[in-house]
């Protein structure tokens, strides 16, 4: 909805949210600036007053996703003392984030498949690197506490964690049933955790 009195920063956030909403129902590469403007009930000229190009919009979207997802995962891990509790909280926080923003996985998968190294793709890659680093820290701590087998390869375990979520998301998207994501998540995490235990 249009509100001509929104401050510039808020207008940029509304634009990002419009892209994420549109991506929930269509392929990200088919989203045009005209479609974004129409969704927001503004003109393309108004849109380009806040972003110099479509690429700049996509970069803002990836920055929004990275900031919000990493902050949510960090909050989820806080207050838990065991590695199992921290990993489980992070896992379910990520699943919850996708359930709230179903357009995000489409945008991330789309950027990561891009043949060119766009600023948005670099942000998506950085997000995955930071996420993996945080998981490796939790796993290493769990090993030091005797909760996770010392034989577990931390990098592989972090990759598997993220890949497990991506697989669940992909299956729910293919089935056209987002509820399946949350229904299948507990069993997947339980199996993952059993693979880490001493």
C-alpha positions in Angstrom: 0.0 0.0 0.0 1.2 3.5 -0.8 2.0 6.0 1.8 3.7 9.0 0.3 4.9 10.2 3.7 7.1 7.3 4.6 10.7 8.2 5.4 13.2 7.0 2.8 14.6 4.2 4.9 11.1 2.9 5.7 10.3 3.1 2.0 13.3 0.9 1.2 12.2 -1.7 3.8 8.7 -1.7 2.3 10.2 -2.3 -1.1 12.3 -5.2 0.2 9.2 -6.7 1.9 7.3 -6.3 -1.4 10.0 -8.3 -3.3 9.9 -11.1 -0.7 6.1 -11.2 -0.8 6.2 -11.4 -4.6 8.9 -14.1 -4.5 6.6 -16.3 -2.4 4.3 -16.8 -5.4 6.6 -16.5 -8.4 10.0 -17.1 -9.7 12.3 -14.2 -8.6 13.8 -13.7 -12.0 10.3 -12.9 -13.3 9.8 -10.1 -10.8 10.1 -6.8 -12.6 10.4 -3.3 -11.1 6.9 -2.7 -12.6 5.5 -5.6 -10.6 7.2 -4.3 -7.5 5.8 -0.8 -8.0 2.4 -2.2 -8.7 2.5 -4.4 -5.6 3.4 -1.3 -3.5 0.9 0.9 -5.3 3.5 3.4 -6.4 5.1 4.4 -9.7 8.3 3.0 -11.0 9.7 6.5 -10.7 8.9 6.5 -7.0 10.7 3.2 -6.7 13.8 4.5 -8.4 14.0 7.5 -6.1 15.1 5.0 -3.4 17.1 2.5 -5.5 19.3 3.4 -8.6 18.6 0.0 -10.2 16.9 -3.4 -10.0 20.3 -4.8 -8.9 20.4 -2.4 -6.0 16.9 -3.6 -4.9 18.1 -7.2 -5.0 21.2 -6.3 -3.0 19.0 -4.6 -0.4 16.8 -7.7 -0.3 19.8 -10.0 0.4 21.2 -7.6 3.0 17.7 -7.6 4.7 17.6 -11.5 4.7 21.1 -11.9 6.0 20.7 -9.4 8.8 17.3 -10.7 9.9 18.1 -14.4 9.6 21.5 -14.2 11.4 20.0 -12.1 14.2 17.1 -14.5 14.7 19.5 -17.5 14.8 21.8 -15.7 17.3 18.8 -14.9 19.5 17.6 -18.5 19.3 21.0 -19.9 20.4 21.3 -17.5 23.4 20.3 -18.8 26.8 21.0 -22.5 26.0 23.9 -24.2 27.6 24.0 -27.5 25.7 25.1 -27.9 22.1 22.0 -29.9 21.4 19.7 -27.2 22.7 21.5 -24.5 20.8 21.5 -26.4 17.5 17.8 -27.3 18.0 16.9 -23.7 18.7 18.8 -22.5 15.6 17.3 -25.2 13.5 13.7 -24.3 14.5 14.4 -20.6 14.3 15.5 -21.0 10.7 12.5 -23.2 9.8 10.2 -20.5 11.4 11.9 -17.7 9.5 11.2 -19.6 6.2 7.6 -20.3 7.2 7.1 -16.5 7.8 8.9 -15.5 4.7 8.4 -18.2 2.0 9.8 -16.0 -0.7 13.3 -16.0 0.9 14.4 -19.5 -0.1 13.4 -18.7 -3.7 15.4 -15.6 -3.7 18.5 -17.2 -2.1 18.4 -20.3 -4.4 18.0 -17.9 -7.4 21.0 -15.8 -6.4 23.2 -18.7 -5.6 22.4 -20.2 -9.1 23.3 -17.0 -10.9 26.3 -17.5 -13.2 27.5 -13.9 -12.5 29.0 -12.6 -9.2 26.5 -9.9 -8.5 26.6 -8.0 -5.2 23.4 -9.8 -4.1 25.0 -13.2 -4.8 28.1 -12.2 -2.8 25.8 -11.2 0.1 24.1 -14.6 -0.1 27.4 -16.4 -0.1 28.6 -14.3 2.9 25.4 -15.2 4.7 26.1 -18.9 4.2 29.7 -18.5 5.4 28.7 -16.6 8.6 26.0 -19.2 9.3 28.4 -22.1 8.8 31.0 -20.4 11.1 28.4 -20.0 13.9 27.4 -23.7 13.5 31.0 -24.8 13.6 31.5 -22.8 16.9 28.5 -24.5 18.5 29.7 -28.0 17.3 33.3 -27.4 18.5 32.0 -26.3 21.9 29.8 -29.4 22.0 32.8 -31.6 21.3 34.8 -29.9 24.1 31.9 -30.5 26.5 31.7 -34.2 25.5 28.2 -33.8 24.0 29.3 -34.3 20.4 31.7 -37.0 19.2 35.3 -35.8 18.8 35.3 -37.7 15.5 32.7 -35.5 14.0 34.0 -33.3 11.2 32.8 -29.8 12.2 32.7 -28.4 8.7 30.9 -31.3 7.3 28.4 -31.3 10.2 27.7 -27.5 9.6 27.2 -28.1 5.9 24.9 -31.0 6.6 22.8 -28.9 9.0 22.3 -26.2 6.4 21.7 -28.7 3.7 19.1 -30.5 5.8 17.1 -27.3 6.1 17.5 -26.6 2.4 16.3 -30.1 1.5 13.2 -29.7 3.8 12.5 -26.3 2.2 12.9 -27.7 -1.3 10.6 -30.7 -0.7 7.9 -28.5 0.8 8.2 -26.1 -2.1 7.9 -29.0 -4.6 4.9 -30.3 -2.7 3.3 -26.9 -2.6 2.8 -27.4 1.1 4.7 -25.1 3.5 3.1 -26.9 6.5 5.1 -29.9 5.5 8.3 -28.0 6.4 7.3 -27.6 10.0 5.8 -31.1 10.2 9.0 -32.8 8.9 11.5 -30.6 10.8 11.5 -32.4 14.3 12.2 -35.8 12.8 15.0 -34.5 10.6 16.7 -32.7 13.5 16.4 -35.8 15.7 18.1 -37.9 13.1 20.8 -35.2 12.6 21.5 -35.0 16.4 21.9 -38.8 16.7 24.6 -38.7 14.0 26.6 -36.2 16.2 26.4 -38.0 19.5 29.4 -39.8 21.0 
